[in-house]
Amino acid sequence: MQTWNKRGLVFDTTRQGVGGWMRHSALTPTPYRISDDVIRVYAGFRDDDGVSRIGYVDVLADDPASVVGVSQQPVLDVGRAGCFDDHGVILGDVIVAPDGMYMFYVGFQRVARAKFLAFTGLAVSHDGGTHFRRMQETPILDRAHGRSTIGAIHSVMREKNRWRLWYAVGDDWETIGDRVFPRYHIRCVETDDLKNIPRNDYICLRPQGTEYRIGRPRVHRIDGRYVMYFTRGNTTGEYFPGVAYSDDGVNWERHDEDLGIALSGSGWDSRTICYPAMIEHHDKWLMFYNGNDMGKDGFGVADMSHASVTGDAHVYG
């Protein structure tokens, strides 16, 4: 059984942020290595109105609980009025591409008869991830049958010169008490051209039992197999990660019992853990994640030895 060692709240946005556009929250923290010594964690930071813009926090790779830099301005601001991302942006994924550094992001738009719409845009950086420019003002993953409200890419790989994308899709809403929440599940697709993503995709995971949403898939290749961390919510109020394994990246088997992390007895991650994203560093895996209220306090980190992860029976035979 793998067990993550919690290192605590790394970035308290209210206390350590720059204010203004970075008033609170650090949504969907996504690590990216910018050097041997520094890991950059991109996240969505909210202003007083709850609108998210993407910035970053730099931490020491050898001591990921130590903050060494914070973006003074957003690396990606909200979109132009009327566009799909004019009411906030959060992280999907950040990867090296043939012509720069690609940021896949989720843009939010307020509409009259639904809580929001959320679809995926693409931005590129040519300065190592300090500034990003939209490649287009329209989504690369937009509305289609079965994803009328949400199409949110959260994990991207380049394999055999093709793009592999894993994302959440939503089509309706769940009412719990007097509040409305989005319903969604996880799908994937392959494409040669990010401007022409096929509409015929594959279902990876659907909610089970009392769950009504399962999303934010983060997919890794470890010893030849695929490992997915995701976040699931149920009608009783639980919001917590899960784990699934696959031989081909399409057909998945859940083993949520392998997660190896639990709620704290008190504090910032005592009610919720969500949106885990991993990065490997030397002999360890580092997991950056959000806590209560979907990351309102900021983000934390946990670590695990490489041997513990690669020794898991479900993943490796």
C-alpha positions in Angstrom: 0.0 0.0 0.0 1.5 3.3 -1.1 1.4 6.1 1.5 2.0 9.8 0.8 3.9 11.9 3.3 2.1 15.3 3.6 4.3 18.3 3.8 1.5 20.8 4.6 0.1 23.9 3.0 2.9 25.2 0.7 1.3 28.3 -0.6 -1.2 30.2 1.5 -2.6 32.6 -1.2 -4.2 35.1 1.1 -1.0 35.5 3.1 1.7 34.9 0.4 -0.1 36.1 -2.7 0.4 39.5 -4.4 -3.2 40.7 -3.8 -5.5 42.1 -6.4 -5.9 39.3 -9.0 -4.3 36.8 -6.6 -6.5 37.4 -3.5 -7.3 33.8 -2.6 -7.3 30.2 -3.9 -4.8 28.3 -6.1 -7.0 26.1 -8.3 -5.8 22.9 -10.0 -2.1 23.3 -9.1 0.0 21.9 -12.0 3.8 21.3 -11.5 6.3 21.9 -14.3 10.1 21.6 -14.0 11.9 24.8 -15.1 15.3 23.7 -13.9 17.1 21.0 -11.9 16.5 23.1 -8.8 13.1 24.7 -9.3 9.6 23.4 -9.9 7.0 25.9 -11.1 3.5 25.2 -10.0 0.9 26.9 -12.2 -2.5 27.5 -10.7 -5.7 29.6 -11.0 -5.7 32.4 -8.5 -9.0 34.3 -7.7 -9.7 37.9 -7.2 -12.4 39.3 -4.8 -15.1 38.5 -7.3 -14.0 34.9 -7.5 -12.6 35.3 -11.1 -9.5 33.1 -11.7 -6.4 34.0 -13.6 -3.4 31.8 -14.1 -0.1 32.5 -12.4 2.6 30.5 -10.8 4.5 29.7 -7.6 8.1 28.5 -7.8 9.3 26.0 -5.2 12.6 24.2 -4.5 12.6 20.8 -6.2 14.6 19.3 -3.2 12.3 21.0 -0.7 9.0 21.6 -2.4 7.5 23.2 0.7 9.9 26.1 0.2 8.6 28.9 -2.0 11.2 30.9 -3.9 9.2 32.9 -6.3 5.6 34.1 -7.1 4.3 35.6 -10.4 3.6 39.3 -10.0 1.2 39.3 -12.9 -1.0 36.6 -14.5 0.8 34.5 -17.1 -2.7 34.2 -18.7 -5.5 36.6 -18.0 -9.2 36.3 -18.7 -10.3 36.3 -22.3 -11.9 39.1 -24.3 -15.5 40.0 -23.3 -17.9 37.6 -25.0 -15.4 34.9 -25.5 -15.6 31.4 -23.9 -13.0 32.4 -21.2 -14.1 35.9 -20.2 -15.1 34.9 -16.7 -12.0 33.0 -15.5 -9.3 30.5 -16.5 -7.8 27.5 -14.7 -5.0 25.0 -15.5 -5.5 22.0 -17.6 -1.9 20.9 -18.4 1.5 22.4 -19.4 3.9 20.5 -21.7 6.8 21.0 -24.1 5.6 21.1 -27.7 7.6 21.2 -31.0 7.1 25.0 -31.3 7.1 26.2 -27.7 5.6 25.5 -24.3 1.9 24.7 -24.5 -0.7 25.5 -21.8 -4.0 23.8 -22.1 -6.4 25.7 -20.0 -10.1 25.7 -19.1 -12.1 28.9 -19.7 -15.3 29.8 -17.9 -18.2 31.8 -19.2 -21.3 32.9 -17.3 -24.6 32.4 -19.1 -28.2 33.2 -18.3 -29.7 29.7 -17.8 -26.8 27.6 -16.5 -24.3 28.0 -13.7 -21.4 28.3 -16.2 -19.9 26.8 -19.3 -16.3 25.5 -19.3 -14.3 24.6 -22.4 -10.6 24.2 -23.3 -8.3 26.8 -24.9 -4.6 26.6 -25.9 -1.9 29.2 -25.2 1.8 29.1 -26.1 5.0 30.5 -24.4 8.3 31.2 -26.1 10.1 32.5 -23.0 10.1 29.4 -20.8 6.7 29.8 -19.3 6.7 33.4 -18.0 4.2 34.7 -20.5 1.6 32.8 -22.6 -0.3 34.0 -25.6 -3.6 32.5 -26.8 -3.3 30.6 -30.1 -6.9 31.4 -30.8 -9.8 33.0 -29.0 -12.1 30.0 -29.5 -11.9 26.6 -27.7 -9.9 23.7 -29.2 -12.3 21.4 -27.3 -15.8 22.9 -27.7 -19.4 21.8 -27.5 -20.3 18.5 -29.0 -22.9 15.7 -28.4 -22.5 14.7 -24.8 -20.5 17.8 -23.8 -22.9 20.7 -24.1 -21.6 22.4 -20.9 -18.1 21.1 -20.1 -15.2 20.0 -22.2 -12.1 20.4 -19.9 -8.7 18.9 -20.9 -6.6 18.1 -17.9 -3.9 15.8 -19.2 -1.9 15.7 -22.4 0.8 13.4 -23.8 2.7 13.2 -27.1 3.1 9.6 -28.1 4.3 8.5 -31.5 3.9 12.0 -32.9 0.2 12.1 -31.9 -1.6 14.0 -29.2 -3.4 12.0 -26.5 -5.9 14.0 -24.5 -7.8 13.1 -21.4 -10.7 15.4 -20.3 -13.9 15.9 -18.4 -17.2 16.2 -20.3 -20.4 17.5 -18.8 -23.9 17.7 -20.2 -26.3 18.4 -17.2 -26.5 19.4 -13.6 -27.1 17.8 -10.1 -29.2 19.6 -7.6 -28.2 19.0 -4.0 -30.3 20.8 -1.5 -30.8 24.2 -3.0 -27.5 24.2 -4.9 -26.7 23.2 -8.4 -23.5 21.3 -9.3 -22.1 20.1 -12.7 -22.2 16.5 -13.6 -19.3 15.1 -15.6 -17.2 12.1 -16.5 -13.8 11.3 -18.1 -13.1 10.7 -21.8 -10.1 10.6 -24.1 -9.1 11.0 -27.7 -6.1 11.0 -30.0 -5.4 13.5 -32.7 -2.7 14.6 -35.2 -4.0 18.2 -35.2 -5.1 20.2 -32.1 -7.2 22.4 -34.3 -9.2 19.4 -35.5 -9.9 17.2 -32.5 -12.2 14.3 -33.4 -15.7 14.3 -31.9 -15.7 10.5 -31.7 -13.9 9.8 -28.4 -13.7 7.1 -25.8 -15.3 6.9 -22.4 -12.7 6.2 -19.7 -14.5 6.5 -16.4 -18.1 7.2 -15.3 -19.4 8.0 -11.8 -20.2 5.0 -9.7 -22.8 4.6 -6.9 -23.7 7.9 -5.3 -21.1 9.8 -7.4 -22.4 12.4 -9.8 -19.1 13.7 -11.1 -15.6 12.4 -11.8 -13.0 14.6 -13.4 -9.7 16.4 -13.5 -7.8 13.4 -14.9 -4.0 13.5 -14.5 -2.4 10.6 -16.5 1.2 9.4 -16.1 3.2 6.6 -17.8 5.0 4.6 -15.1 7.0 1.5 -16.1 5.0 1.1 -19.3 1.5 1.4 -17.9 -0.8 4.3 -17.4 -1.8 5.7 -14.0 -4.6 8.2 -13.6 -5.4 10.4 -10.6 -8.8 12.0 -10.6 -11.3 13.7 -8.3 -14.8 12.4 -7.6 -17.8 13.9 -5.9 -20.9 12.3 -4.5 -24.3 13.4 -3.5 -23.4 13.2 0.2 -20.8 16.0 -0.2 -17.6 14.0 -0.4 -15.0 15.4 -2.8 -11.9 13.2 -2.9 -9.3 11.8 -5.3 -9.2 8.3 -6.8 -6.8 6.2 -8.8 -7.2 4.1 -11.9 -4.8 1.9 -14.0 -4.7 1.1 -17.7 -2.6 -0.8 -20.3 -3.7 1.4 -23.2 -4.9 4.7 -21.7 -8.4 4.0 -22.9 -9.7 1.1 -20.7 -9.3 1.8 -17.1 -9.7 -0.1 -13.8 -10.3 1.9 -10.6 -8.5 1.1 -7.4 -9.3 4.1 -5.2 -8.1 2.2 -2.2 -4.5 2.6 -3.5 -4.6 6.4 -3.1 -2.6 6.4 0.1 -3.6 9.9 1.4 -6.3 10.8 3.9 -7.9 13.9 5.3 -6.1 15.7 8.1 -7.6 15.9 11.5 -7.9 19.7 11.2 -6.9 22.5 9.0 -6.8 23.4 5.4 -7.3 19.8 4.0 -9.5 18.3 6.8 -12.7 18.3 4.8 -11.6 17.9 1.2 -8.6 16.7 -0.9 -8.9 17.3 -4.6 -7.0 17.9 -7.9 -3.8 16.0 -7.3 -1.0 16.4 -9.8 2.3 14.6 -9.7 5.8 15.2 -10.8 8.9 13.0 -10.4 12.1 14.3 -8.8 15.1 12.0 -8.3 13.9 9.1 -6.1 10.6 10.7 -5.2 7.2 11.6 -6.6 5.8 14.9 -5.5 2.0 15.5 -5.4 0.6 19.0 -5.4 -3.0 19.2 -4.5 -5.9 21.4 -3.2 -7.8 21.1 0.1 -11.0 22.5 1.5 -13.4 24.5 -0.6 -11.6 23.4 -3.8 -8.4 25.1 -2.9 -9.5 28.4 -1.3 -6.6 28.4 1.0 -4.0 27.6 -1.6 -2.1 24.3 -2.4 -0.1 21.8 -0.5 2.4 19.0 -1.4 3.0 15.4 -0.4 5.8 13.1 -1.4 6.4 9.4 -1.8 9.5 7.4 -2.6 9.8 6.2 -6.2 10.1 2.6 -4.9 6.8 2.8 -3.2 5.0 3.9 -6.3 6.6 1.4 -8.7 6.1 -1.4 -6.2 2.3 -1.2 -6.4 0.9 -4.6 -7.4 -2.1 -3.2 -9.2 0.1 -1.1 -11.5 2.9 -3.4 -12.1 1.5 -6.9 -12.2 
